Amino acid sequence: MRALFFVFLLVPLSIATAQNGKKPNIILVMADDQGWGDMGYNGHPHLVTPHFDKAAAEGLRFDRFYAAAPVCSPTRASVLTGRTPNRMGVFKWGYPMRPQEVTIAEELRKAGYVTGHFGKWHLGSVRRGSPASPGANGFDHWVSAPNFYENDPIFSFEGRAAQVQGESSMATVEAALSFIRTHAKKKPIFAVVWFGSPHGPHQAVDQDRAHYQKLPERDQNFLGEITGMDRAFGRLREKLEHYGIRENTVLWYCSDNGALPKVGSTGGHRGSKGKVYEGGLLVPAILEWPAQIRKPRVIKMRCATTDIYPTLLDLAGVEVAKQPILDGLSLVPLIEGKGATRSKPLGFWNASRAGISTPSAKWMKELLEAQASGGDLKPDDSSLNAAKLPNPTHPLNSFPGHAAWISGDWKLHRIQSKDAKKANYELYDLANDRKEEQNILARESGRARQMQDELEGWLQSVVRSLNGEDY
């Protein structure tokens, strides 16, 4: 089975990688806890998202786009590496990313890009000396928070805490725009803009709540935060046009996991945040690149956040000398309009591990106060120990948690409790059962056995990476 997982080779890019021979600018924008149905263009009955709707109508709208995990930190790790997050030990929220990993920021910087991170990090400490900070992972400039944040946030400006004013998403975009203004005319830019919304507690500003006055206060604040993100996204698009760089800028938007229970919308899919069913993994996603995407399209192929890394390397014409095994694939053929079928399955594994508490507001306030007094604070222990490998190593025959394998329209679930010796399986035909209600494991026993073998082989590959065999 290991042959299934050889690293794919980056194919030559047939579309021009740039306008007038220049590499494209790249901006990745991500929401925190926005579900598939939490978009006006996906049929939400109340949401006001004119800028997201416009982008979806003018670019590529991905209708079957998956977060690599049903919670935040792991998905963010997958974006930066193209790898399923358990390979690097980012099991749940708050786990730092290993310094040994190859990140998209590191590789684009080598290729001449200036790199910046803005907003939620949640892959390690954002204090000075952290081996798991944005700066330690390839970002030249960073204005970051260790987790989600609210209005008037305290950010770490490359290790120096400072409070900024404004609605949280707009404050993040303004920090990114300052970076873009400074550098975009000199070098190609790579900017990661990760909002802290609509993660709870929901605290929308009056301007954004005003659209929802007839709804309960809880919904006013939740939906208002999404409208706040929409306003900030609209400002970003507007300024890219104003700066004269929108034409050759790849602008890619998505969320980090599926919908929040109770307030969020999965669009009718089963499950929610924290679950490996479709409602916990499917997220809204939009890609714009006016220089190359001349006509809008709706993408039905199943894609994932693990595909972002190999796609961006391909677009920038970058080949990695010692690339660890990838789980994603380049979507350049899809951008070209040539590919409509996924050539490799999608794997997920929500391991039976607890998250690590990351109280962003508390930590940033403490850092601000310490530095105001002339002192500083060391990174938390989890980040200082981020490079450590499992000891003892994880076994190759036990995968507690909820895993899934999507091949075409077929989705196999593998569910194993922490203390159980055997796993239970479920099989769904997503083409005819988007709500995953009809378990057809017995009826499709031959297909199920084949998919079980593939999933088990993939899980073993993930564990080998987790144990450090890739480094």
Secondary structure, DSSP 4 states (H G I P E B T S, - for coil): -GGGGPPPPPPPP-S-SSGGGPPPEEEEEEESS--TT-SGGGT-SS---HHHHHHHHHSEEEEEEE-SSSSHHHHHHHHHHSS-GGGGT--STTPPPPTTS--HHHHHHHTT-EEEEEEE--SS--STT-TTSSGGGT-SEEEEESS---SS-EEEETTEEEE--S-HHHHHHHHHHHHHHHHTTTS-EEEEEE--TTPSSP---HHHHGGGTTS-HHHHHHHHHHHHHHHHHHHHHHHHHHTT-STTEEEEEEESSSPPTTTS--TT-S--TT-SSHHHHEEEEEEE-TTT--S-EEE-S-EEGGGHHHHHHHHHT---TTPPP-S----HHHHHT---S-SS-EEEEEES-------HHHHHHHHHHHHHTT---PPPHHHHTTTPPPSSPPPTT---EEEEEEETTEEEEEEE-TT-SS-EEEEEETTT-TT-----TTTTHHHHHHHHHHHHHHHHHHHHHHTTTT-
